[in-house]
């Protein structure tokens, strides 16, 4: 028995009550509140360790003498870790459950932040790699947790955790220089300022697992006392086929959208302060401009959530996310020092909404949490592999040309390609829907989006849902089917 306890009869994933046909479930229960807090705590620590880097990059160079190209590599290192680790994050999640794997990821993140406090270059590189590994696992599993715990509110739940993620990213970039200056120029303290919040997350998730395990043990004891011993038979369904996913055109559009939005985001957070500095903007002001971009991104992301609503077709939204980024790049190109806060706000508006749409698409385009985990792994491993090239390429372009104009063009071009991929990723099709109920497929692995969304039409779908929590046997024991749908689901 894992940390995911078996739901009581008539209960959905994680014990949240399943709605009866023709009735509406409670808006918020203790179980859903706990799940929401868990997701928010993880989202809050996934970006400050990264966005705090750009505003103090010149201080790092002044102390360590690394150079723009090496700093670009250092800025890309977490993203490289995202690409490498994301490809295999589904394996431990399948074996041990989301709760336990997220807890380990938070511990790794905490260790990485602590290591970066040590003097010298080596701890900075090692700690940054550990930070990237911990964040990568959270990146992959958050969409799966949303699909599992909020199957009928994917867009809303994605909007909540993405807004929190962007808000704390803004704090990371905005407070980086003030923290360093308050600490007498100690940029290491600025990079590790999120460590206390990570430790809070570690404690929360550890308590969550302990309570879940205790509840599972109590349920097993009660079942045995009543003459119904709990067993752990093998799942009744086979895991989703990877080949089917990799043949899906929609999966590749989602992957491209994820990669391109990450590409220009990480180029921006790494080098926007340096671009503004050449235009005469101070270090502190450039840090706050980067923070402003994150705040605007959060607000526009909330608006984007409202626009998405329960719509299953996101083609227009996917394309529009690129427009503010392109407009911001035009402003930086023509008049970088005129109204730098406006250009930063435009970049943030596009990048914040792009991140929300990217995360929501991973869950909306898949039929079950198991499929969500696999698409999340594919989109983030390949997508972040593309994004990892960004900061390094931008730093190298600046070293070669002595100008930031090629970097601005790079950001705008990536945004334009992202808008194109958003059209394909936004189509109302579902990856992994039950073949038994599927209409003619749109593409290999894709079925029309009017099919079962949020759960497959067979008992195998229930096993897939539980598989994402590490308790596939629980679904087999339950003997129920998962027939939740996104549209009209309370």
TAJODA-V442483 format. One record per helix or strand of 2 or more residues. SS is the DSSP state (~ for helix, > for strand). FROM is the first residue (numbers start at 0). LEN is the number of residues. If there is no record, write none. Layout:
[[SS & FROM & LEN] [SS & FROM & LEN]]
//
This chain:
[[~ & 12 & 3] [~ & 29 & 15] [~ & 47 & 8] [~ & 56 & 8] [~ & 67 & 19] [~ & 88 & 8] [~ & 97 & 18] [~ & 120 & 29] [~ & 153 & 29] [~ & 186 & 5] [~ & 194 & 31] [~ & 241 & 5] [~ & 248 & 30] [~ & 282 & 26] [~ & 314 & 21] [~ & 339 & 25] [~ & 368 & 33] [~ & 404 & 21] [> & 428 & 3] [> & 445 & 3] [~ & 458 & 9] [~ & 471 & 7]]
//
